[in-house]
Amino acid sequence: MVEEKHLSLAEIRDLLEKEKAARPTLSMEQQYALQHASLFAHVTPEQAHKLVKELMEIPMMSEFNAVKVSDLLPTHADDVRAIFAKERFALSKEDMDRVLEIVRQYL
């Protein structure tokens, strides 16, 4: 059975940087992924892990959505709503405010 684990952009950036140091060259796809992760990862892997852990305490928060929040670091309720747009539920106003409050600590 394959285990699924969601990684933040910061974790991906670190993994690809380690891989780049260990090999002569990365594949084209890996180079693009490293470039993307370097541009858009705004926190360290440790901060991302801590942020995801804090977000997981919010009811109805999945690991996938917590990682997405840690990647995007939303600053407005509309941004949080967009992350949860495909879900079958909507976060309550209180939970949305809590997400934004947690994210503010990492900006």
C-alpha positions, 0 to 999 in steps of 0.5 A: 500500500502506498502512503500519501504525504502532502509536502509544502513548497518549502519542504519540496525546495529543501528536498530538491536542493539536497538532490541537486547537491547530490547529483550532477544535474536535475531533470528539466521537471525537477529544475522547474519544480525547484525554481517554482518552490524557490520563488513561492516558498515564503517560510522555512520547512520547519515553519511550514511544518509547525503552521500545518500542525497548528492549522490541523487543530481547526475542525474540518481541516484536512492535511491537504488544505493545511499544506495549501494554506501554508504554501499560499499564506492567505491574508484575507477571508476571500483567499481562505474561501478560495482554498476551500472552494472545492470542499463540500463544506464551508469553514465557519467565520470563526474558523476562517478568522482563526486560520488568518490569525495563525497565518499572520504569525508567519508573515 
